[in-house]
Amino acid sequence: MKRTNDGGARRIVVISTGGTIASRWQGTGYAADASGSDVLATAPLPEDVTVEVVDLFNVNSSRITAAHQLALLRTVHETFADPGVDGIVITHGTDTLEETAFLLDLHHADSRPVVLTGAQRPFGTGDGDGPGNLYDALQVASTVRDLGVLIVFNGRVHAARGTVKTQTLAIDAFSDPSTERLGRVGFSRVDIERQPERPAPLPLPAAARTAAPGATGPDATVLPRVDIITHHSDGDPFLLNAAVSAGARGIVLVATGAGNATPEIAAAVAEAVARGVLVAVTTRVPAGPLAEIYTGGGAVDLVAAGALLTGTLRAGQARIVLLSALLAEGATGATDPAGLRRLLEGPVRAEPTLATGGSRSASAVAARA
């Protein structure tokens, strides 16, 4: 379906958070230091679009914390309290953009769009991709409705869920390896090719009202620890157990294949779950859903131990689900198995499994919810 601006003026708020799009040479390497107004000045504005800039923070996104993300979530909600705002564009570093976008999407109940973009090449370079990405993001934010939180990069429009950084340096940096793009943008038009499927949004967590990046001391908001542990050949439960001992309230196990580990790790998962730790299982494989196929420490045993499979979500975004569920604990049913499963699995894409009979694909697991 083609989406174009109907000719009415659009008011877009750009929230600047740093990243490569705002990075300049510091003598030994690049770091974010350009203001949002400086970044905006590099890009032309789409016709009939007015822009206001909010400089929220200015960091390389490898340094982003949950406190940064919650402060951004709060700012998005505060911005949309103004009915005159038609959309929001967030400039963000690419390293953790997929995590921030998904956290915003899980809590986004407004019909107006939030669009994240950034750059692979630094601010002010002759071949920089930032100005084009920012123009496209403004075009999308002034055009679409009811699509949730989006990522716009290199002329492509992606849903937040499932979209990950797939290129370290190339300008076509983002995609969802398990499905097609949401749409494309170019030549002053936006083409949306499908409607994203999204679970019911979570309410704004209480922590988002108080979280402050860098805050320390007794007044700092305490946020739940959620760790990511990767399985590999020779893998054992040591790091998983260490995460539990360190106070993790959630753990994402990055398994092999369709969600497989070892009997020892499955036993450690059962012990962690018995202690109240949320455990989600994703995979090192770039594309495809998790599936209960194998025993011997495979997904069958991990689910029996109390872990939940993540559908097609990969580690960074699966961690955001656990964090969001823990932040919502007590206010919603997000940490109930069925509620958490809906957040993790989202739109499950059924694929054939290697076995029949007792095997359960990701879609079969979703059906139990």
C-alpha positions in Angstrom: 0.0 0.0 0.0 1.3 3.5 -0.8 1.4 6.1 1.9 1.9 9.7 1.1 1.5 12.9 3.0 -2.0 14.3 2.4 -0.6 17.8 2.1 -1.3 18.9 5.6 1.5 20.3 7.7 3.2 17.8 10.0 5.0 18.6 13.3 7.7 16.1 14.1 9.9 16.0 17.2 13.4 14.8 16.7 15.0 13.3 19.9 18.8 13.1 19.6 20.6 10.5 21.6 24.1 10.4 19.9 25.6 7.5 17.9 27.6 7.6 14.7 25.2 10.0 13.1 26.4 12.6 15.7 30.0 11.4 16.0 33.1 13.5 15.1 36.8 12.7 15.2 38.3 13.0 18.6 42.0 12.5 17.8 42.1 8.8 18.3 38.7 7.7 17.1 35.1 8.9 16.7 32.6 9.7 19.5 29.2 11.2 19.7 29.3 15.0 20.4 27.2 16.8 17.7 24.0 18.3 18.9 20.6 17.3 17.5 20.4 20.7 15.8 23.8 20.1 14.2 22.6 16.7 12.9 19.3 18.1 11.7 21.1 20.8 9.8 22.8 18.2 7.6 19.5 16.9 6.2 16.8 18.6 4.0 13.3 18.6 5.4 10.4 16.9 3.6 7.8 19.3 2.3 5.3 20.6 4.9 7.2 19.2 7.8 8.3 21.3 10.8 10.8 19.9 13.3 11.6 20.5 16.9 14.7 19.0 18.5 15.2 17.5 21.9 18.8 16.8 23.0 18.2 14.0 25.5 21.7 12.6 25.7 24.7 12.1 23.5 26.5 8.8 23.8 27.9 6.0 21.6 25.2 3.4 21.7 27.5 0.7 23.0 27.3 2.6 26.3 23.5 2.7 26.4 22.0 1.4 29.6 18.5 0.5 30.6 18.3 3.9 32.4 19.0 5.6 29.1 16.3 3.6 27.4 13.7 4.2 30.1 14.5 8.0 30.1 13.9 7.9 26.3 10.7 5.9 26.8 9.5 8.5 29.3 10.4 11.3 26.9 8.4 9.7 24.1 5.4 9.4 26.3 5.7 13.0 27.4 6.1 14.2 23.9 3.0 12.5 22.7 1.0 14.1 25.6 0.9 17.0 23.2 -1.8 16.2 20.6 -0.2 18.6 18.2 2.8 16.3 17.6 2.3 14.1 14.6 5.3 11.8 15.0 8.7 11.3 16.6 12.1 10.6 15.0 14.9 9.3 17.3 18.5 9.5 16.1 20.4 6.7 17.8 23.7 4.7 17.5 23.3 1.5 15.5 25.1 -0.8 18.0 22.0 -1.1 20.3 19.4 0.6 18.2 17.4 -2.7 17.8 17.1 -3.1 21.6 16.0 0.5 22.2 13.5 0.3 19.3 11.9 -2.9 20.7 11.6 -1.6 24.2 9.8 1.4 22.9 7.6 -0.8 20.7 6.6 -3.0 23.6 5.2 0.1 25.4 3.8 2.0 22.4 0.0 2.3 22.4 -0.2 5.5 20.3 -1.3 5.5 16.7 1.4 8.1 15.9 4.7 6.7 14.7 8.1 6.6 16.5 10.9 6.1 13.9 14.5 5.3 14.8 17.4 6.0 12.5 21.1 6.5 12.6 24.2 6.2 10.4 27.1 3.9 9.6 29.3 6.8 8.6 30.2 9.6 10.9 28.8 13.1 11.1 30.2 15.5 8.5 31.8 13.0 6.1 31.4 13.6 2.4 29.8 10.2 1.8 27.8 10.1 5.0 24.5 8.2 5.1 23.1 10.1 8.1 21.4 13.0 6.2 19.6 10.6 3.8 18.5 8.3 6.6 17.2 11.3 8.7 15.3 12.7 5.7 13.7 9.3 5.1 12.8 8.9 8.8 11.1 12.3 8.8 9.2 11.3 5.7 8.0 8.1 7.3 7.1 9.8 10.6 5.1 12.4 8.7 3.2 9.8 6.7 2.3 6.6 8.5 0.0 5.6 11.3 -0.8 2.5 13.4 2.5 0.7 12.7 4.1 0.9 16.1 7.8 1.7 16.4 9.8 1.6 13.2 13.4 1.5 12.1 14.2 3.4 8.9 17.6 2.8 7.3 19.0 2.9 3.8 15.6 3.4 2.2 14.0 0.5 4.0 11.3 0.5 6.6 11.5 -2.2 9.3 9.2 -3.2 12.2 11.0 -2.9 15.5 10.3 -6.6 16.4 12.8 -9.0 14.9 14.9 -6.3 13.2 18.6 -6.5 14.1 21.9 -5.1 12.9 23.2 -7.5 10.3 26.2 -5.5 8.9 29.0 -4.0 11.0 30.0 -1.3 8.5 27.8 -1.5 5.3 25.1 1.2 5.0 22.4 -1.4 4.5 22.8 -2.2 8.2 19.4 -3.6 9.4 17.0 -6.4 8.5 14.8 -9.1 10.0 16.5 -12.3 9.0 13.3 -14.2 9.5 10.9 -12.1 7.4 10.7 -9.4 4.8 11.0 -5.7 5.3 7.9 -3.7 6.3 8.2 -1.3 3.4 10.4 1.2 1.6 10.8 5.0 1.3 12.1 7.1 -1.5 11.1 9.8 -4.1 8.8 11.5 -1.5 6.7 8.4 -1.0 6.4 5.7 1.5 5.3 2.2 0.5 4.2 -0.1 3.3 4.0 -3.7 2.2 2.6 -5.4 5.3 1.1 -4.7 8.7 3.3 -5.7 11.6 1.8 -8.0 14.2 2.4 -6.7 17.7 1.3 -8.0 21.2 -0.9 -5.7 23.3 1.3 -2.9 24.6 2.6 -2.7 28.1 1.9 0.3 30.3 4.6 2.8 31.1 6.6 1.2 33.9 7.1 3.1 37.2 10.8 2.9 36.7 10.5 5.0 33.5 9.3 7.9 35.5 12.4 8.0 37.8 15.3 6.3 35.9 18.2 8.7 35.2 21.3 7.7 33.3 24.4 7.7 35.5 22.4 8.2 38.7 24.1 6.7 41.8 23.4 6.5 45.5 20.3 5.8 47.5 18.1 7.8 45.2 19.1 5.9 42.0 16.4 3.7 40.5 17.3 0.0 40.9 16.7 -1.9 37.7 16.5 -5.7 37.4 19.6 -7.4 36.1 19.1 -9.5 33.0 22.1 -11.4 31.5 22.8 -13.1 28.2 24.7 -16.4 28.3 25.9 -18.1 25.1 26.2 -21.9 24.7 29.1 -23.3 22.6 31.0 -26.5 22.2 32.5 -27.3 25.6 29.8 -25.2 27.1 28.9 -25.8 30.8 26.5 -24.2 33.4 29.3 -22.1 35.0 28.4 -18.7 33.6 24.6 -19.3 33.9 25.1 -20.2 37.6 27.4 -17.2 38.0 24.6 -14.9 36.6 22.2 -16.3 39.1 24.7 -15.8 41.9 25.3 -12.2 40.7 21.6 -11.5 41.2 20.2 -11.9 37.7 16.4 -11.9 37.7 16.3 -12.9 34.0 18.7 -14.9 31.8 18.7 -15.3 28.0 20.3 -18.5 27.0 21.7 -18.3 23.4 21.5 -21.9 22.4 22.6 -23.7 19.4 20.4 -24.8 16.5 16.7 -24.6 17.1 17.3 -24.1 20.9 19.6 -26.8 22.1 22.2 -27.0 24.9 23.2 -29.9 27.3 21.6 -31.9 30.1 23.8 -30.1 32.6 22.6 -26.7 31.4 19.0 -27.8 31.4 19.5 -28.8 35.0 20.9 -25.4 35.8 18.0 -23.8 34.1 15.6 -25.8 36.3 17.4 -24.6 39.4 17.4 -21.0 38.2 13.7 -21.1 37.5 13.0 -22.7 40.9 14.7 -19.6 42.4 12.3 -17.3 40.5 14.6 -16.4 37.6 13.0 -15.9 34.2 14.9 -17.9 31.6 14.3 -17.4 27.8 16.0 -19.5 25.1 17.1 -18.1 21.8 19.6 -19.3 19.2 23.0 -18.4 17.7 21.5 -19.1 14.2 20.6 -15.8 12.4 17.1 -16.8 11.1 14.2 -19.0 11.9 12.1 -19.9 14.9 13.0 -22.0 18.0 11.4 -25.4 18.1 11.1 -28.3 20.6 12.7 -31.1 18.7 15.6 -32.6 20.7 16.0 -34.1 24.1 19.5 -34.6 25.6 19.6 -31.0 26.7 17.8 -29.7 23.7 14.8 -27.4 23.6 12.4 -30.2 24.8 14.4 -30.4 28.0 14.9 -26.7 28.4 11.2 -26.0 28.1 10.5 -28.8 30.6 13.0 -27.1 33.0 10.8 -24.0 32.8 12.5 -21.9 30.1 10.5 -20.2 27.4 11.4 -20.1 23.7 11.6 -16.8 21.9 10.1 -17.5 18.6 12.2 -15.5 16.1 13.6 -13.0 18.6 17.3 -13.0 19.0 19.3 -12.3 22.2 19.3 -8.5 22.5 15.5 -8.2 21.9 14.7 -11.3 24.0 16.6 -9.6 26.9 14.4 -6.5 26.4 11.3 -8.7 26.8 12.5 -10.1 30.1 13.5 -6.7 31.3 10.1 -5.2 30.4 8.3 -8.1 32.0 10.2 -7.6 35.2 9.6 -3.9 35.2 5.9 -4.5 34.7 5.8 -7.2 37.4 2.9 -6.5 39.9 1.2 -4.2 37.5 0.3 -6.6 34.7 0.4 -10.4 34.0 3.6 -9.9 32.0 5.6 -12.5 34.0 2.8 -15.1 33.9 4.0 -17.8 31.5 1.2 -17.1 29.0 1.7 -13.3 29.1 5.5 -13.6 28.9 5.2 -16.2 26.0 3.0 -13.7 24.0 5.7 -11.0 24.5 8.5 -13.3 23.4 6.9 -15.2 20.5 4.8 -12.4 18.9 3.9 -13.5 15.4 5.3 -17.0 15.2 6.2 -18.2 11.7 5.6 -21.9 11.4 8.4 -23.9 9.7 8.7 -27.7 9.1 10.5 -29.6 11.9 12.9 -32.5 11.6 10.7 -34.9 13.3 7.0 -35.7 13.7 4.9 -37.3 16.5 6.1 -35.9 19.8 8.1 -32.9 18.4 6.6 -29.5 18.8 7.4 -26.6 16.6 7.4 -23.0 17.7 3.9 -22.6 16.4 2.7 -25.6 18.5 4.3 -24.1 21.6 2.5 -20.8 21.0 -0.8 -22.6 20.7 -0.5 -23.9 24.2 -0.5 -20.3 25.6 
